Amino acid sequence: MSTQQDLASQAPLLSDSAYVSYGSYQADGRDRDNVSEAGDSYSRQQPESFIVVGANDGAYGLGRYYDADYTTVSVVFLSPFLGYATAAMANSWIHERFGQRGIALLGTGMHVISYFATTQHPPFPLLITIFILAGLGNGIVDASWNAWIGAMHNSSQLMGILHAFYGLGAALAPLTATYVITQRGCIWYHFYYIMGIAATIEFVTSVAAFWSARGSLVEASELGVPGDNVQQDDRDSSRRNTTLKNPTLESLGLVSTWIISLFLLVYVGIEVTVGGWVFTFLVDLRNTPPSVAGVVTFMYWGGLTVGRVCLGFITPYFKRQRLVIVVYLLACVVCHIGFWLATDLHLSMIAVTLLGFFLGPLYPEAVIAQAALLPKHLHVAAVGFACALGSAGGCIFPFITGAIAKAHGIKVLHPVVLAMLMLCLILWFALPGQRRGTKEAASPAWSSSPTLS
């Protein structure tokens, strides 16, 4: 692999104290440009991953087959949480031990296994286990690619494009599933043949792109890293080794890690709750034909996709970007209330589309904000933890919504989502200022690109 590709594989962990591949690299302006260019090359090869992750979150369609009520169907949303939780704690170790090659093999491999297993329409308890594997794959892929792209130059634009593919997958999934089931007379699990094929393409392209990107621990063992100087202070050595071995624990000691993690937890909960339940809301409460409800769901995810691309390019031009995110959140509140109050189908379509549009850039900008607040050697651990825990929100909150809906009806969708939007606002205001050592320390107008100096 070329030098630029090697640098790109090391970009998330530009630590002064890391083993061989990371410790020997000092990023000046020109090298960071090389990393960014290599990142652009790699990210063009990786849209398949986020399309598959988005499609996974955007469609299930199995309630009637298993004769399941709202609460039972909600368990399907909840089950990947165990996979996400495992990924949150294991991502940093996987990256250090196996590199991005290991991330590609494990994350995408879990997708292939889980989707083809779903095509066999197993008993419901076994299906839940399968979705746990899918959640593990999502957590590994989502968190790792986010940590990597978030540390690059032009990260707002790159993250916007990357997450637009998530929205594209989530938009196409319900539309495709609706067509396959209602127009072609297929059963819900036939849709997962399409998912399995997409996951296979994802597996092949990801492994091929990152095959040479090995973990720093592997390279250290092959090259033979010399031991610590016996005359060096034992306390300093122990502290350095602890940092190297436990970046996740170190990152969990930072307030920003928890605030961003909670923000993403709630945000993804909003994103998937709306996308997962809007179809049921329209069909069951507003008597919308299923084919039309599928189009509305598509428009929501389509608005999210367009918002991530458009607003991802616009946001960096504002000096007070934290204030811009507040504006986006307030716009989401207005659009959601509009959808809540609108009885006309066309107005509902517009409100849902705009809701997705303004939700779009929030996830990427939160990841970028976290990277800007972090020491370089914690990027994968802390950003990975935040993204994996955030993805768990897509399991927890749809489950909670379904459980409440069983008792009070699907009309609870709107107040639940509104409460989550307000919680996101509170968490965003609680986010600390930029970390010391950056150009605008403690300033409310942090730069969109993470500082690597």
N, C-alpha and C positions, 0 to 999 in steps of 0.2 A: 504494500500500500504506500501511497505517497506520503511525504512529510505533512502536508496539509491535512490529510485524512487522519494521520496519527494524532496530530494536535487536536483535531475535532473530537476524537474519541476520548481525549483527556479534558476537554473544556469544562465540564461541570465541577471538576475537582482540582482547581488550580491552587493547590495547597503548598505552602512553603515547607511543610513538614511531612508530606506524604512520601510513600516509597517511590523508588526509581522513576517510573514513567511520569509521575506528577511532580515529584520533588525536584527534578532536574530542569523543569520548564519554568521560565520567568516570562510573563506576558508583557511585552511592551506594546506600543500602539500598532506597529506593523504586524506582530504576531497575532494580536487580537483580530486584526483584519483578516489574516489567514484563517483563523478559527472560524470567523463569521462566514467567509466564503466557503470553507469546507462544510460548515453547518448548512448553508443554503443548498449545497450539493446533496448532502445526506437527507435533508428534510424533503427535498423533491422526490426522494425515493421512498418516503415513509407515509404518504397519505393513506395507504391501505389500513394501517394500524388504527388510525383515528376514525376512519369510516366504519370499521368493524366495531370499535368500542361504541360509537354513536348508534349504530344499528342495533347493538345489543340492548342499549338503554331505551330504544325507541319502539320496540315491538315485542309482545309476548303472545297475546291472542289465544289463550288456552282455557279461559274460564268455563266456557260452555262444555268443552270436551270432558273436563273433569267434574262438571256439575258443581263448581266451586262458588261460594259467596265472596263478597268483597274482602273479608278478612283472610280467607284461605288464599285468594289470588294475591293478596298483599304479602304473603309469606314468600312468594316468588321474588318480589322486589327486595325483601329483607334478607333472603338467603345469601346473596353475594357478599353481605357485610363481613362474614367470616373470612372470605377470600381477600377482601380489601384490607382487613385488619392484619392478616398475615403478611400481605405485601408491604404494609406500612412499616412493620418492624424488620422485614428481611431485605428491603430494597438496597440499602447501603451495603450490606454484606454481600449480596449477589453481585453488585457492581464492582466491589473491590476484588472479589474472588474470581469472578468469571467474566467481568467486563460487559460491554454492551452486547457482545456475542451471547453471553448467558441470558441477558435480558431478552434478546430477540428469540432465543430458543425456548426459554421457559414461558414467557408471556404469550407469544403467538401460538406455541404448542398447546397451551391450555385451551385456547380458543378452538383449535382444530378438534381436540378431543371432545370438548363439551358440546359443540354444535352438532357434530356427527352422532354423538350419543343421544342428543335430543331428538334426532330424526327417528329414533326407535320408539318414541312415545312411551317411555318407561312408566311404571307406577309413580304416583305423585311424590311420595317420600324420596324415591331415587332421583326424580327430576330435581328436587330441591338440592340434593347433593351435587348434581351436575352443574347447577347454576352457581354453587359455591366455587367450583373450579373455574367457571367463566369469570366470576368476580376476582379470583386470584390473578388470572391472566390480565384482566382489565387494570387491576391495581399495579401490577408490575410494569405494564406498557405505559399506562397513562402517567404515573408518577415519574418514571425514569425519563421519558421523552420531554416532559414538562421541565424537569430540572435541567436538562441538557440545553434545550432551546432558550430557557429563561435566562441563562448566563451569557448569551451572545449579544453582540451589537445588533441594533435594529430589532430588539426582541419583541417590541409591541407588534410590528408588522409580521414577523415570523410566527409569533404565537397566535396572532389573529388568523393567519392563513392555516396554521396547523389545526386550530380548534374549529375553523370553518369546515374542515373535512369531518370533524365529529358531528357538527350540525347537519352536514350533507347526509351522512349515514343515518342519523336519527330521523331526517326528513324522508329519505327514500324508504326506510324500513316499513313504517306503517302504510305508506302508499302501496308498496309492493305487496305487503302481506294482505292488504284489503283486496287488491286486484286478484291475487292468487286464490284467495279464499272465496270471494263473492262472485268473481267473473269466470274463474277457471274451474270452480267446483272442487278445489283441493281442500285438504284438511290442514289445520294450523301447523302441524309439524312438518309438512312439506316445505314450508318457508325456510326451515332450518337447513335444508339441502343447499339453498342459496347462501345462507350464512356460512355453512361449512366450506363451500367452494371459495367464498371471499376470504375466509380465514386461511385456507391453504395458500392462496395467492399472497396474503399478508406474510405467512410463514416463510415462503420461498424468498420474497423480496427483502424481508428484514434480515434473515440469516445471511443472505448473499451480501447485503450492504455492510453488515457489521461483523463479518466473519473474522477479520484480523484484529478487531478491537477487544483485546483480552484485558483481564483485570490486573491491577497493579500488584496484587499479592502473588499472582502467578508469575509475572515478570520478575518480581523480586527474588522468588525462589529459583528461577532459572538462571538469573544473572549472578546470584550470590551477593546479597547485600551484607556488607561488613557489620559486625556487631558494634555496640556503643563503645565509645572510648572509656576504658576502665577508670580513667581519672576524672571523668565527667561526674558532676553532682548527681547522686542517685535520685534525688527528689525531682530534678528537672527531667531526667530520663523517664521516670515513672509517669510524670504528668504528660509528656509527649506521647508515650506509648498508650496511655489511657485515651488521649484524644484520638489517636489513630484507630484504636480498636473499638471505640464507642462513640462514633460521631452522632448516632441517633440519640443516645442519652445526653450528650452535650447540647445538641440542638433543642432537646425538650426542656432544657433549663432556660431558654430564651422566651420572653413574653411574646415576641412577635410570632414565634412558631405556633403558639397556641391560639393567638388571635386569628392569624391567617387560616389555620386549620379549622377553627370553628366557623369562620366566614365561609370557607369553601364547603364545609359540611352543610351549612344552611343553604348556601347558594345552589349547590348541585341538587339539594333536596327540592328547591323551588323548580329548578329546570326540569327534573325528571318527574316530579309530581304533576306539574302542568302537562308535560308531554305524555305521561302515562295514563292520566285520568281524564283529560279533556274529551277524548273519544267517548268514554263511558258517560261523562256528564252530558254531552250533547245528545247522545242516543237515549239515555234513560230519563233525563229530566226535561229536555227540550224537544224530544221526539224527532230528532234530526235523522234522516236516512243514513245508514252506516256508510254508504259510499261518499256522501257529503261530509260526514264527520271525519272520515279518513283524509279528505282534502284539507279540512280545517287543521287537522293535526300536522299535515305536511306543511301548511303555510306557517304554522308556529315554528317548526324546526327550520323551515326555509328562511324565515325572518331572522332567526338566531344565527344562521350561517352567514347571511348577508351582513348582519350587524357586526359580526366578528371581523369580517374583511374590511368593511367600510370604516367603522369606528376604530378598528385597530390601526389604520393608517392616519386617521384624523387626530386621535387622542394625543400622540407625542408632540403635536404642534402647540398644545396648550401648556402654559407655564405652571398653572396650578392644577395638576392632574388629579390630585385627591378631590378637589372640588368638582372636577368634571365627572368623576365616578359617582359622587353624591348626586349630581344632576341626572346621570343615567338611572340611578336607583329611584329617584323621585319620579322620573318618567315611567319607570316600570310600575310604580304604585298607581299612577294616573291611568295607564293603559289597563292594568288589572281591574281597577274599579270600573272602568268603561266596559270591559267584558262582563263584569258582574251585573251591571245594571242594564246592559243592552239586551233587548229581546229580539231585535231584528237580526236575522242570520248574517246579513252582509256587514252590519256594524260589528257583530261578534268576530267575524273573520278579520276585519281591519284591526280591531283591538288586540286580538291574539297575535297577529303578525307583528304589530308594533311592540307588543310585550316581548316577544322573542328577539326582535331587533335590538332593543335596549338592554336585554339580559346578555346578549352575545359577548360584549367585550369584558364583562366583569370577571370571569374566571381567568383569562390570560393576564389582565392587569393586576389581579391579586397575586398571581405567581411571580410576576415581574417585581412587584413591590416587596415580596418576601425575599427574592434574590438580592435586591438592593440593600436590604437590611442585614444580610448575613455575611459572616466571614466566608472566605472562598472555600475553605475545606469542609464547610457544612452544607454546601448547595444540594448535593444529592440526598443527604440524610434528611435535612429539614424540609426542603421543597418536596422531596419524595414522600415524607411523612404527611405533610399538609395535603398533597394531592390525593394520596391513598385514603386518608381519613375523610377528605372532602368527598371523594367518590362514594364513600360509605353513606353519605347523606342521600344519595340516590337510591339507597336501599331502605334507610330508616324512615324518612319522611313519607314516601309513598305508602309504606306499611301503616304508619300512624294514621294517614289520611283514610286509608281503606278501613282500618279498624273503627275509626270514628264514623265513617260513612255507613257502616253496617248498622249502627245504632240510630243515626240521625239522618241518613240519606246522603246522596252524593252532593247535595247542596252545600255541604260543609267545605267543599273544595276551595271556595273563594275566601272565606274568613281564615282558613288555615294558611293559604298562600300569602294573604295580606300580612298576617302576623309574622311569617318568615321574612318577608321583605323588610318590615320594620326592624327585625332583629339584625338583618344584614347592615342596615344603616347604623345601628348602635355599635356593632363590631367594627365597622369601618372608621367611625369617629374615634374608637379606642386604640387604633393602630399607632404604635410609637413613631417618632420622627426617624429620619435617616440615621444610620449608625455612624459613630465617630470614625474619623479618618476619611470620610467622603467629602466632596467639595461643599455640600450644603448640609452639614450636620444639623440634625434636629429641625430641619426646615420642613414645613408642611408641603412644600412644592418639590418633592423628590423627583429625580430624573427617572425617565421610563427605562433607561438602559442600566443594568446593574453595574456598579463600580467594581472594577477588577484590580484596582491599584492598591 
